[in-house]
């Protein structure tokens, strides 16, 4: 291996390690970052392979950490979290495994109910039909399935008379 190849790999490794110091990243995120910084393709693959072998790149671990952070900071439904993981280059299998482990159906329904109750507090001044429509649209944007939203709507009621939210 020529001196320039060694230097390129060392540079690529240093970049990857700096990125990993800040937060976990998926393999695809690191690959994109290294390529953007001009690291040659063969060196990118070598750096990523080496980091994967020693356990510093693990998309399954990344997916679990991503979901835990998202649920703590901005709770969302299964559909949205899955899309975010896929957009970060995590395989469908790793995304699904992490979601099943950290956001099973009953937990997602409880989360949706909690989020819906919080959102309804902002909608109490609206007519019930408008509040309901906006709540459904908001829950959909947050990634909750229609079946989950339908179950939530059977539990939550927006009373037209005084604007109270009752459960």
Backbone torsions as a table, in degrees:
resi	resn	phi	psi	omega
1	UNK	NA	130.1	-178.3
2	UNK	-73.2	158.6	-178.9
3	UNK	-57.8	-38.9	-179.1
4	UNK	-66.8	-34.7	177.7
5	UNK	-67.5	-42.1	178.3
6	UNK	-61.7	-45.0	-179.5
7	UNK	-62.8	-41.4	179.6
8	UNK	-64.2	-40.8	179.3
9	UNK	-68.2	-40.1	178.5
10	UNK	-64.5	-41.0	177.4
11	UNK	-62.8	-45.4	178.5
12	UNK	-61.3	-43.0	179.0
13	UNK	-64.1	-42.0	179.4
14	UNK	-62.3	-41.8	178.0
15	UNK	-62.6	-48.3	-178.8
16	UNK	-60.4	-43.1	-179.3
17	UNK	-66.1	-38.3	176.3
18	UNK	-61.9	-42.0	178.8
19	UNK	-65.3	-39.9	-179.3
20	UNK	-72.4	-22.9	175.7
21	UNK	-64.3	-33.8	-176.3
22	UNK	-76.8	-42.9	178.5
23	UNK	-168.0	161.3	173.9
24	UNK	-62.1	148.8	178.1
25	UNK	-138.6	153.5	175.7
26	UNK	-76.9	162.8	177.5
27	UNK	-58.2	-43.4	-178.5
28	UNK	-64.2	-39.1	177.9
29	UNK	-62.6	-43.7	178.6
30	UNK	-65.5	-41.7	179.0
31	UNK	-60.0	-45.8	179.0
32	UNK	-61.4	-44.6	-179.1
33	UNK	-63.2	-42.2	-180.0
34	UNK	-66.5	-42.3	178.9
35	UNK	-64.0	-40.1	178.4
36	UNK	-61.8	-30.7	-178.9
37	UNK	-88.9	9.3	172.9
38	UNK	83.4	16.1	177.0
39	UNK	-75.7	129.0	-179.4
40	UNK	-57.7	146.1	-174.4
41	UNK	-53.7	-44.0	-178.3
42	UNK	-66.9	-31.6	177.4
43	UNK	-74.8	-35.7	175.9
44	UNK	-58.5	-49.0	-178.9
45	UNK	-62.8	-39.8	179.1
46	UNK	-66.1	-44.2	-180.0
47	UNK	-62.7	-48.4	-178.3
48	UNK	-64.3	-39.5	177.7
49	UNK	-61.9	-42.7	178.9
50	UNK	-65.3	-42.8	179.7
51	UNK	-68.1	-33.5	177.2
52	UNK	-68.0	-42.3	-179.5
53	UNK	-60.8	-35.3	-179.5
54	UNK	-91.9	4.1	173.3
55	UNK	88.3	10.8	-179.9
56	UNK	-84.6	-17.3	173.3
57	UNK	-119.8	119.7	-179.3
58	UNK	-150.1	101.7	-176.1
59	UNK	-64.4	-30.4	177.8
60	UNK	-66.3	-44.6	177.7
61	UNK	-65.3	-41.8	177.7
62	UNK	-58.2	-45.7	-178.1
63	UNK	-61.0	-43.9	178.9
64	UNK	-63.8	-43.7	179.7
65	UNK	-64.6	-41.4	-180.0
66	UNK	-60.9	-46.4	-178.6
67	UNK	-64.8	-44.5	178.7
68	UNK	-57.8	-45.6	179.6
69	UNK	-63.8	-45.1	-178.3
70	UNK	-65.2	-39.5	179.0
71	UNK	-66.9	-32.7	179.4
72	UNK	-77.1	-38.5	-173.1
73	UNK	-94.4	-40.5	-179.3
74	UNK	-150.3	84.8	-176.0
75	UNK	-55.4	135.2	-180.0
76	UNK	-142.9	166.6	-179.5
77	UNK	-84.8	171.0	-178.3
78	UNK	-51.2	-48.1	-175.3
79	UNK	-60.3	-44.8	-178.1
80	UNK	-70.6	-43.4	179.9
81	UNK	-62.3	-40.4	178.0
82	UNK	-61.6	-45.7	-180.0
83	UNK	-62.3	-40.0	179.2
84	UNK	-64.8	-41.6	178.8
85	UNK	-65.8	-43.4	178.8
86	UNK	-62.6	-37.2	179.1
87	UNK	-65.8	-24.1	178.2
88	UNK	-92.3	8.9	173.9
89	UNK	87.1	9.6	177.5
90	UNK	-76.8	139.1	-179.7
91	UNK	-65.3	155.0	178.4
92	UNK	-57.9	-39.8	-179.6
93	UNK	-64.4	-46.8	178.7
94	UNK	-64.1	-39.9	178.8
95	UNK	-62.8	-47.8	-177.7
96	UNK	-65.1	-42.1	178.4
97	UNK	-59.3	-44.3	-179.7
98	UNK	-66.8	-40.3	179.7
99	UNK	-66.2	-42.0	178.9
100	UNK	-62.9	-39.2	-178.8
101	UNK	-71.9	-39.5	-171.1
102	UNK	-104.1	-18.5	-178.6
103	UNK	-140.2	64.5	177.9
104	UNK	-64.6	165.7	-174.4
105	UNK	-51.7	-44.4	-178.7
106	UNK	-67.5	-36.8	178.1
107	UNK	-69.1	-38.3	178.1
108	UNK	-63.9	-40.2	179.5
109	UNK	-65.5	-42.0	177.3
110	UNK	-62.8	-41.6	178.5
111	UNK	-63.7	-44.2	179.0
112	UNK	-62.3	-41.1	178.9
113	UNK	-63.3	-46.3	178.8
114	UNK	-61.0	-44.9	179.3
115	UNK	-65.2	-40.4	180.0
116	UNK	-64.3	-42.6	178.3
117	UNK	-60.4	-43.5	178.7
118	UNK	-63.8	-41.0	-179.6
119	UNK	-68.4	-37.0	-179.0
120	UNK	-62.2	-28.2	177.8
121	UNK	-59.8	-28.2	178.8
122	UNK	-84.9	-12.9	-173.8
123	UNK	-108.6	4.1	-172.5
124	UNK	-62.1	-26.0	-178.3
125	UNK	-78.4	-11.3	-177.5
126	UNK	-86.7	156.3	172.5
127	UNK	-59.2	146.2	-176.1
128	UNK	-52.2	-42.0	-178.8
129	UNK	-64.7	-38.8	179.2
130	UNK	-69.3	-44.4	179.2
131	UNK	-60.3	-43.2	179.9
132	UNK	-62.5	-46.4	-179.7
133	UNK	-61.7	-44.1	179.5
134	UNK	-67.4	-37.3	178.1
135	UNK	-63.4	-45.3	178.9
136	UNK	-60.5	-46.7	-179.5
137	UNK	-62.3	-41.1	-179.9
138	UNK	-65.0	-44.6	178.4
139	UNK	-64.3	-37.1	176.7
140	UNK	-63.0	-44.8	178.8
141	UNK	-63.3	-28.8	178.5
142	UNK	-80.2	-2.9	172.8
143	UNK	95.5	14.3	178.3
144	UNK	-86.7	142.1	-179.4
145	UNK	-70.5	153.4	179.1
146	UNK	-60.8	-36.8	179.7
147	UNK	-63.6	-38.9	177.6
148	UNK	-66.8	-43.5	179.9
149	UNK	-62.4	-41.6	179.3
150	UNK	-60.9	-42.1	177.9
151	UNK	-64.0	-39.6	179.5
152	UNK	-63.9	-42.2	-178.3
153	UNK	-66.1	-25.5	176.1
154	UNK	-73.7	-22.5	-179.0
155	UNK	-91.5	-39.3	-176.9
156	UNK	-92.8	142.4	177.5
157	UNK	-133.6	135.3	174.8
158	UNK	-105.5	109.9	-178.7
159	UNK	-77.0	127.8	-178.0
160	UNK	-68.2	-32.2	-172.2
161	UNK	-66.4	-55.5	-175.3
162	UNK	-113.7	1.8	177.9
163	UNK	76.9	6.8	179.2
164	UNK	-68.1	148.6	172.7
165	UNK	-100.8	123.4	177.3
166	UNK	-122.9	149.9	-179.0
167	UNK	-127.0	NA	NA
